[in-house]
Amino acid sequence: MSDPAKTRRHAERVRELVASLVREIKDPRLGMVTITDARITGDLREATVFYTVLGDPTEQAATKAALESAKGMLRTRVGHALGLRHSPSLAFTQDNVQDHAKEMEDLLAAARLRDQEVQALAAGKQYAGDPDPYKVEDDEDEDDTTTSERVGAREDQG
């Protein structure tokens, strides 16, 4: 098992190498691809490369096919550049960050709309019950014993 810092450095290096090597691929199926992240296992044998593609689902599928067909060349070049005993195998995974970000923005917009509706309903309304529920009543009905007299009476009983 290798050092986590070393693993992170290798993963970052894999990301940089694949990003630069993707520009050299002459496959016409390859679309506007961006390498967003790379993760590598602790034994440095398997690397997962995350990418995004601009375009519709057909362009995304074509880019995935182009990356899969170029996987051998990319693995060879990455292995030579890293200088490891074993070249890590590459797995390409489409990164859905943009889809998740849009979904989150839609959810936040819906929450803002509901908050505005609640504020509109609450405008001009007042709380049920007393305005100050913690209001203390005057203690005129109790006898005028002091606190020390009450404590002394309790000690006599115990």
C-alpha positions as CSV (number, residue, x, y, z in Angstrom):
1,M,0.0,0.0,0.0
2,S,1.4,3.4,-0.9
3,D,1.4,6.7,0.8
4,P,-1.9,8.7,0.3
5,A,0.0,11.8,-0.7
6,K,1.9,9.8,-3.3
7,T,-1.4,8.4,-4.6
8,R,-2.9,11.9,-4.9
9,R,0.2,13.2,-6.8
10,H,0.0,10.3,-9.2
11,A,-3.8,10.8,-9.7
12,E,-3.2,14.5,-10.4
13,R,-0.4,13.6,-12.8
14,V,-2.7,11.0,-14.6
15,R,-5.3,13.7,-15.0
16,E,-2.8,16.2,-16.5
17,L,-1.3,13.6,-18.8
18,V,-4.7,12.3,-20.1
19,A,-5.9,15.9,-20.6
20,S,-2.9,16.7,-22.7
21,L,-2.9,13.4,-24.6
22,V,-6.6,13.7,-25.5
23,R,-5.8,16.7,-27.7
24,E,-3.6,14.4,-29.8
25,I,-6.3,11.8,-30.5
26,K,-7.3,12.2,-34.2
27,D,-10.6,10.3,-33.8
28,P,-13.5,12.3,-35.5
29,R,-15.9,10.9,-32.9
30,L,-14.1,12.8,-30.1
31,G,-16.2,15.8,-29.1
32,M,-15.5,18.8,-26.9
33,V,-14.1,16.7,-23.9
34,T,-12.7,18.1,-20.7
35,I,-10.9,15.9,-18.2
36,T,-12.2,16.9,-14.8
37,D,-10.6,14.5,-12.3
38,A,-8.7,11.2,-11.9
39,R,-8.6,8.8,-9.1
40,I,-6.1,6.0,-8.7
41,T,-6.2,3.0,-6.3
42,G,-3.7,2.7,-3.5
43,D,-1.7,0.0,-5.3
44,L,-1.4,2.4,-8.3
45,R,-2.8,-0.3,-10.7
46,E,-6.2,1.2,-11.7
47,A,-7.0,4.7,-12.5
48,T,-10.5,6.2,-13.1
49,V,-10.6,9.3,-15.3
50,F,-13.6,11.5,-15.1
51,Y,-14.6,13.6,-18.1
52,T,-17.4,15.9,-19.4
53,V,-18.6,16.4,-22.9
54,L,-20.5,19.3,-24.4
55,G,-23.3,18.2,-26.7
56,D,-26.3,16.0,-26.9
57,P,-26.4,12.3,-25.8
58,T,-25.3,11.0,-29.3
59,E,-22.1,13.2,-29.1
60,Q,-21.5,12.0,-25.6
61,A,-21.8,8.3,-26.7
62,A,-19.5,8.9,-29.6
63,T,-16.9,10.5,-27.3
64,K,-17.1,7.6,-24.9
65,A,-16.5,5.2,-27.8
66,A,-13.5,7.3,-29.0
67,L,-12.0,7.3,-25.5
68,E,-12.5,3.6,-25.2
69,S,-10.8,2.9,-28.5
70,A,-7.8,5.2,-27.5
71,K,-7.5,3.6,-24.1
72,G,-4.5,1.4,-25.0
73,M,-2.5,4.3,-26.4
74,L,-3.3,6.5,-23.5
75,R,-2.4,3.8,-21.0
76,T,1.0,3.3,-22.7
77,R,1.8,7.0,-22.8
78,V,0.7,7.5,-19.2
79,G,2.7,4.5,-18.0
80,H,5.9,5.8,-19.6
81,A,5.4,9.3,-18.2
82,L,4.7,8.1,-14.7
83,G,7.7,5.7,-14.6
84,L,6.0,3.1,-12.5
85,R,6.7,-0.6,-12.7
86,H,3.1,-1.3,-13.8
87,S,1.1,1.1,-16.0
88,P,-2.3,1.7,-14.4
89,S,-5.3,0.5,-16.3
90,L,-7.6,3.4,-17.3
91,A,-11.3,3.5,-16.9
92,F,-13.3,6.5,-18.3
93,T,-16.4,7.7,-16.5
94,Q,-18.5,10.5,-17.6
95,D,-18.7,13.2,-14.9
96,N,-22.3,14.5,-14.4
97,V,-21.3,17.6,-12.4
98,Q,-23.2,19.9,-14.8
99,D,-26.3,17.9,-14.6
100,H,-26.1,17.8,-10.8
101,A,-25.5,21.5,-10.6
102,K,-28.5,22.3,-12.8
103,E,-30.6,20.0,-10.7
104,M,-29.5,21.7,-7.5
105,E,-30.2,25.1,-9.0
106,D,-33.7,24.0,-9.9
107,L,-34.3,22.7,-6.4
108,L,-33.0,26.0,-4.8
109,A,-35.2,28.0,-7.1
110,A,-38.3,25.9,-6.1
111,A,-37.4,26.4,-2.4
112,R,-37.1,30.1,-2.9
113,L,-40.5,30.2,-4.5
114,R,-42.0,28.3,-1.6
115,D,-40.4,30.6,0.9
116,Q,-41.8,33.6,-0.9
117,E,-45.3,32.0,-0.8
118,V,-45.0,31.3,2.9
119,Q,-43.8,34.9,3.6
120,A,-46.7,36.3,1.6
121,L,-49.1,34.2,3.7
122,A,-47.5,35.3,6.9
123,A,-47.6,39.0,6.0
124,G,-49.8,40.9,8.4
125,K,-50.5,37.8,10.6
126,Q,-49.8,37.5,14.3
127,Y,-49.0,34.6,16.6
128,A,-51.8,32.7,18.2
129,G,-52.0,33.2,22.0
130,D,-50.3,35.8,24.1
131,P,-47.7,38.0,22.4
132,D,-45.3,37.1,25.3
133,P,-45.9,33.5,26.4
134,Y,-43.1,33.8,29.0
135,K,-44.8,36.7,30.8
136,V,-44.4,36.4,34.6
137,E,-47.5,37.0,36.8
138,D,-47.3,39.0,40.0
139,D,-46.9,36.8,43.1
140,E,-49.1,38.8,45.4
141,D,-51.2,35.7,46.5
142,E,-48.2,33.9,48.0
143,D,-47.2,34.5,51.6
144,D,-44.3,36.8,52.3
145,T,-41.8,34.2,53.4
146,T,-38.2,34.7,52.4
147,T,-36.2,32.2,50.5
148,S,-34.0,31.4,53.5
149,E,-37.1,30.6,55.6
150,R,-38.4,28.2,52.8
151,V,-35.0,26.5,52.7
152,G,-34.9,26.1,56.4
153,A,-38.4,24.6,56.5
154,R,-37.3,22.0,53.9
155,E,-34.3,21.0,55.9
156,D,-36.5,20.5,59.0
157,Q,-38.7,18.1,57.1
158,G,-35.8,16.0,55.8
